Amino acid sequence: MIRGLALNLYERLYSSVIRPHLFKMTAQDAHEWALNQLTRTDDSFLAVKFAKLTQQLTFARQLTPVGKLQLKYPLILAAGFVKGMGFASEEEALKAVNQGINIIPGWHMMPSLVGLVEYGSFTRYPRLGNAGTVIWRHPEDMSTQNRFGLKNPGAVAAAEFLGQRLNKLPPQYGINIAISPSVDDESEEIADIQEAAMAFLSRNVYPTWFTLNISCPNTEDDPSGHQTHGKTMRLVKALVEIVDPIPVWVKISPRLSEEQYVALIEATELAGGEAIIATNTLPMPAPNDPHLMAGVGGGCLYPYAIDTVKILMEKKQMLGAKIDIIACGGILSHEQYSAYSQLGVKAMQYWSALVYLGPLAAALISHKANRNI
């Protein structure tokens, strides 16, 4: 009763007051404003305490099996929000860490508030990301679009930063690793992801899961051909060898062929991966330059993502595969949540819902879904 009343009040407040205020800003300005607030509150005892109390009041724990894990909640904030600043070099990134700069805004506040978070994507070396406007909203279908370009501080600096804060890391969280777009030799790619993973493990940062992102759509120099049977199997196996017994998940693209999805299921399972995240954003022309591609998420992605999940679930059953499918794409209400659940999906990731429903999006969606069961 109290949870329902609190979420009902929150929903009215966010939709009638907070969202209209934020939407007066451009998506870029609102995103930067949010990151600035997180930078300030991550180290605030009172702010984090309030966030944790809010989570306890509004989130109902719902144990969710994924592979050998039992997650506390079914909804996970996808990689791409708590990913950190961009830097030109590892030296600059480590210097910022040593100066006490918060290089990963939201690292403390977001898990305290929303529960499960996947940090990253992190590449082996830092990336500045794409310049100019890199994020947009499309309110007509509750979509977002971005071309961040894998902006991040690099695995070593991110690991050093988190390693200095081990006692404040959440009880469950994921770390998303992406292959550096400038690397195209397969042996170098394997070294790239293994070194990135070891950067965390060597600093005693042991996430609940690692995600291997083989589907980055928002970089100018994004390598192609990762989502094949042979390459996926070799990359996943290389990561599993380094991080075992920590589970490895694999994030893939929408709009691949059915044959390719079969290959990805087989390769991921053979290599020891425990789950496939379907899907990453959908590349479409950027609003400010039709010659550039930017990944669309939210409502526009939903039909592609749920079609992908349907295919994966069918092929998984056909193959007798054991790996789990994690839905990601357009989970903006309990209706979409329930549609994925009816396909047999247990865990899901969201991002655009954070924009349209606010920081308690996951609590709101899961509460309504459970109420309608």
N, C-alpha and C positions, 0 to 999 in steps of 0.2 A: 504493500500500500504506500509506504513512505517513498520507496524507490519510484513508483509510478507517478506520484505527485511531484517529486523533485524533477523528474525528466520532463513531465508535462510543462512545468514552469520554465525549465531551461529551454525547451523547444520554442515556446512562445517568445521568450526574451531574445533568443538568438535570431529567430526569423523576423521579428518585428522591430528590433532595435539594433543588435550588434551587426548582423549581416548587411542591412541597408547602409550602415555607417561604413563598413569595410568596403562595400561595393561602390561607394563614392570614389574610392581610390582605384587606380589601375590594378590589375592583378599583380603586376610586378611590384608596385609600391606596397600593396597589402602584404605580399609575401615577405618583402624585406622588413616591413614593420614587425611582422610576427617573429621573424628570426631575431630581430633586435630585442624584442621583449623576452624571448627565450634566453638570449645571451645574458640578460640582466637577472633573470629569475632562477637560472640553473643552480646558482650558488646561494640562493636565498633560503634559509631554513624555513621561514614562515610561509613563503610561497610554495615550496615543495611540500610542506606539511599540509597546507590547505588543499593542494592538488591530490595528495594521497587520501585525505578525508573525503574529497569529492568522489574519487574513484570508488572508495568503499561504500559510499552512499548510493551511487548510481549504477555500478557494475555488479551483476550477479555472476559469481564464479561458475563456470560451466566447463568441466574437464573435457578436453577435446583430443582424441587420439590422432597422431600423425606419425606413422612409422612406429618407432619404439618410444616416442615421446608422449607425454600427457600434458598438453598445454592447458594453462589455466583458463583461457578464453578462446572462443572460435574465431575472433576477428583480430587481425594483426595490421598495424600501420605499415604499409609497404615501404620498401626502400625508396629513397628519393627526397624525403623531407628532412630526416635527421642524418645528414650526410657530411656536413662540415663545409668549411671555407675552402676556396681554391687557392693554390700557391703555385708559383713558377718553378720552385725547386724544393727538394727534400730538406735542404739546409735551411731555407726560409721557414718552412713549416715547423721543423724542430725548434728553431729559434723562437717562434711564436709560442710553442708549448712551454719552453723553458722560461719564457717571460710571463707565464701565467695567463695567457690569452685563451679565452674559450673558443677553440677552433671547431667545435662541433655543437653549435647552438641546439638546445633541446635534448641533449644526451641524458640529462637528469629529469627535467621537467616533463617531457612527453611520456616516458614510461610511467612516471608517477601519476600522471593524469589519465592516460588512455589505456594503460595496461601493456599489451605486447607491442613491441616495436622492432622493426628490422633496420639496423643502422646501415648506412652506405647508399649507393655502391661506392666501394673503395677500390682504387686501382693500385698497382704496386708503387707507382710514383705519382706525385701530385699532378693535378690538372687544374688549370685556371677556368676551364669551361668556355662556353661561347660568350662572346661579347654582345652588348646591346640588350634589347628586350628579349627575354627568354621564357616568359610565361604569360598565358592568356586565359581568360574565362569565356565560355560560351553558355550563358545562362539559359538560352532557349531549350537546351537539352541537358542541362546540368553537366556540362563537360568542362574539362581543362585541357590545355595544350602547352607543352613545354619543349624546349631544346636547351636544357641546362648544359649538355655536352660533357656529362660525367665530371662535373666540377667537384673536387674533393681534395683533402689535404694529403692524400697518399696513405698507404697502409701502415708504413712505419710511424709516421707522425700521429695518425689516428690511434694506433696501438699504444704508443707512448703516452698519449693523452688519457686514454681509457685505463691504461695500466697504472697510472698515478691515482686513479679514483676507484680502485677495485671494490672498496667497501661500500661504495654508493651505487654500483651498477645494479640494475634490476635483477630479480631472481630468475627471470626468463627473458631472453632477447636473442635476436639473430644478427648475423653480420653478413652482408652481401658483398661479394667480391666479383669484380668485372675484369675481363682481360683488357690490358692496356691497348687502346685502338691503334697505336703506332707499331704494335708487335704483330708480325704476320708469319714468322717462321714457327712451325709447330713445337719444336723443342724449346724455343724461347717462350712461347705461350705457356707451356707447362711449367717452366721455371718461374715465369711471371706470377702465376696463380699460387704456386707452392710457396714462393717467397712472401707473397702477400699474406697467406694464411699463417706462415711461421712467424711473421712480424707480431701477430696477436698472441699466438701460443707461447712464444718465447718470453713474452711479458706477462704471462699468467692470465691473459684475457681469454677465457674459455666460454664462448657463446653457447646457447642452448642448441643452435643449429648454424651452419654456414649455408648460404645460398650462392651458387655459381650462376652468374648472370651471363648467358651466352646470346643475349638478344637486345643489345643496346641500340636504340634507333636514333639517338639524338646527337651523334657526333659526326663532324664532317669527314673524319678519317676512320669511320667504323669499319672494321674488317668484315668480310662476308664469308659464308661457308662454315660457320661454327655449328649450325644446327643440322649436321649430318650424323649418320650412325657412327662412323669411324671416329670422327673428331670429337663428338660428344662423349663417346665411351672413353677415349684416351684422356680427355680433360677431366671428366668426372672421376675416373680411376686415380688420376694423379692427385686430385684434391683429397679424395677419400684416404689415400695412403698416408697423407700428411696429417689429417685431422682426426682420423678414427680414434676413439669411438663416437666423436661428435657427428651427428647426422648431416648429410649433404643433400640439399634441395637444388633443383635446377629450374631457372626461369627462362621461359620460351616466348616466342612471338605468336601473334594471331595470324590468320590467313595463310597458313602453310598447307601443303597437300596432306591428304589422309595418309598417304604412304610415308610422308616425312614424320607425321605424328607417331605412326607405328614404330618407325626407326628410333625416334627419341625415347619412347617408352622402353623398348628393348635395350637400347644403349645405356640409359640411366640405370635400369635395374641390373644389368650385367656388370656395370661398373661399381655397383654398391650404393648408388643414390637411393634415397628413401622417399622422395616426393618430387613432383613437377608442379611448378607454379604457372598457371595459365590464366592471364597472359601479361606480357609487357604492354606498353602503349602501342598505338597504331600510327605508323608514320603517315603524315599528311602535310600538304604545303603549309608553311608558316603564314599567319595572317599578314605579317608585314613584309614578306618576300616569298612569292610563290616558287622561287627557285631553290628555297631551303626547306628541309623537312623538319617537322616538329611532331613529337609524339602526343597523340590524343588519348585521354583517359576519361573516365566517367560515363555519362549516358550514351555518348556516341560510340564508345568502345564496347558497351555491354552486349549488343547482338553478336559481335565477332567473338568476344570472350566466351559467352555461354555456348555458342556453336562449337568452339574449340573444346570446351570442357565436355560437351556431349560426345564429340568424336573420341576424345581421350578415354572417357569412361567406357564407351563401347569397345574400343580397341583393347583397353586394359582387360576387360572381361573376356574378350576373344582370345587374348594371349595367355590368360591366367596369371597375369602379372600381379605382384603384391604391392607395388609402390602406390602411394597416395597421390591424389590430385588436389591441389590447393587452388581455389578459384581466385581470380584477381581481374577486376574489370567491371565498372559500373554498379558496384554495390552501394546504392544510394538510399535504399529503403528496405523495409522488411519484405516487400514483394520480391525484389531481386535476390535478397538473402535466401528466401524460401525457395525460389526457383532453382538456385544452385543446390540447396539442401536436398531437394527432391531428386536431383541427379545422383545423389550419394556423396556429395562433398561435405566434409566435416569442418575444415578450416578455410578461412578466406582472408584475403588482403584487400585493403582499401586505401585510397589517397584523395580522390576528388571529393569524397564525402566530408573530408576535413574542411574543405572550402565551403560547401553548401549547407552542411549540418553543424559544423563547428567541432570543437575538441571532444565533445561527448557523443560524436556520431556513432561510434561502435556500441556504446551503452544504449543509445536510443534505438538503433536498428535491432540489436539482439533482444532487447526488452519487448519490442513490438512483435518480433517474430515468435518469441516464446509465448507471448500472450495469445497469439492467433493459432497456436498448435491445437 
